Amino acid sequence: KWRGPPAMHMQPWFEAAAAQVRPPPPQESPPRPPVPANAPPPPPVAPKKGGVLGALLRDAPQQFCCQLDGQLMMDPVQTPFGHIVDRATMSRGLVSSGGSCPLSGQPLT
């Protein structure tokens, strides 16, 4: 276990190994062409409210949306009458309708 200074005869080997590990120098990108003076300004980009997730929720297919409130269903259930609604929305609808189907008004048994 050598703990002394590196042997001088090994120095060229160390330098060669270090040169192989070094990343190449960065290359300069070519200059951009000048913008003509009569060119129109680029259109402003307005940030979308809600971003990507908001766009997915807004553009969800109709079959993924609740028939009661139109929102994207997280836990879809089907009523005995064939309506597909979100479970939480259905439970709120059942409470407010007194136990009958919130969409058809027929009693649920």
C-alpha positions in Angstrom: 0.0 0.0 0.0 2.0 2.9 -1.3 1.1 6.2 0.4 4.0 8.4 -0.9 4.1 10.8 -3.9 3.3 9.3 -7.3 6.2 7.8 -9.1 7.6 10.2 -11.7 7.8 7.5 -14.4 4.0 7.2 -14.1 3.2 10.9 -14.8 2.8 10.5 -18.6 0.4 7.7 -18.1 -1.7 9.7 -15.7 -1.8 12.7 -18.1 -2.8 10.5 -21.0 -5.6 8.9 -18.9 -6.8 12.3 -17.8 -6.9 13.5 -21.4 -9.2 10.7 -22.3 -11.6 11.5 -19.5 -11.9 15.2 -20.2 -14.9 16.3 -22.2 -14.3 17.9 -25.6 -14.3 21.6 -25.6 -17.7 23.2 -26.3 -18.4 24.1 -29.9 -19.8 27.5 -30.8 -23.2 27.5 -32.4 -23.4 29.2 -35.8 -24.6 32.8 -35.7 -28.3 33.3 -36.2 -29.4 35.2 -39.4 -30.5 38.8 -38.7 -34.2 39.5 -38.4 -35.5 41.7 -41.2 -36.6 45.1 -40.1 -40.0 44.7 -41.8 -40.7 41.3 -40.2 -43.9 41.2 -38.1 -43.4 40.5 -34.3 -44.1 37.0 -33.2 -47.6 36.5 -31.8 -47.8 36.5 -28.0 -48.3 33.2 -26.4 -50.8 33.3 -23.6 -50.4 30.6 -21.0 -53.4 28.3 -20.8 -55.3 28.2 -17.6 -54.8 24.8 -16.0 -51.9 23.9 -18.3 -51.7 20.4 -19.7 -53.7 18.7 -17.1 -56.5 21.3 -17.4 -56.5 20.7 -21.2 -56.9 17.0 -20.7 -59.8 17.5 -18.3 -61.5 20.0 -20.6 -61.0 17.8 -23.7 -62.0 14.5 -22.1 -64.3 12.3 -24.3 -68.0 12.6 -23.5 -68.2 8.9 -22.4 -65.7 9.7 -19.6 -67.8 12.5 -18.2 -70.6 12.1 -15.6 -74.1 12.4 -16.9 -75.2 14.3 -13.8 -72.6 17.1 -13.6 -70.5 16.7 -16.8 -67.2 16.4 -14.9 -64.6 13.8 -15.6 -65.5 10.6 -13.6 -63.0 9.3 -11.1 -65.1 6.3 -9.9 -67.8 5.5 -12.5 -70.9 3.5 -11.6 -73.9 2.4 -13.6 -77.5 2.9 -12.3 -80.1 0.2 -12.8 -81.5 2.3 -15.6 -78.2 2.4 -17.5 -76.9 5.8 -16.6 -73.2 6.0 -15.9 -72.3 8.6 -13.3 -69.5 9.3 -10.8 -70.0 7.5 -7.5 -69.6 10.6 -5.3 -72.0 12.7 -7.6 -74.5 9.8 -7.5 -74.4 9.7 -3.7 -75.0 13.4 -3.4 -77.8 13.1 -6.0 -79.5 10.3 -4.1 -79.4 12.3 -0.9 -81.0 15.4 -2.5 -83.6 13.4 -4.5 -84.7 11.3 -1.5 -83.5 7.9 -2.8 -84.8 8.1 -6.4 -82.6 8.2 -9.5 -81.4 11.8 -10.0 -81.6 11.5 -13.8 -84.8 9.6 -14.4 -86.7 10.3 -11.1 -87.6 6.6 -10.8 -87.3 5.1 -7.3 -84.2 2.9 -6.8 -84.9 -0.4 -5.1 
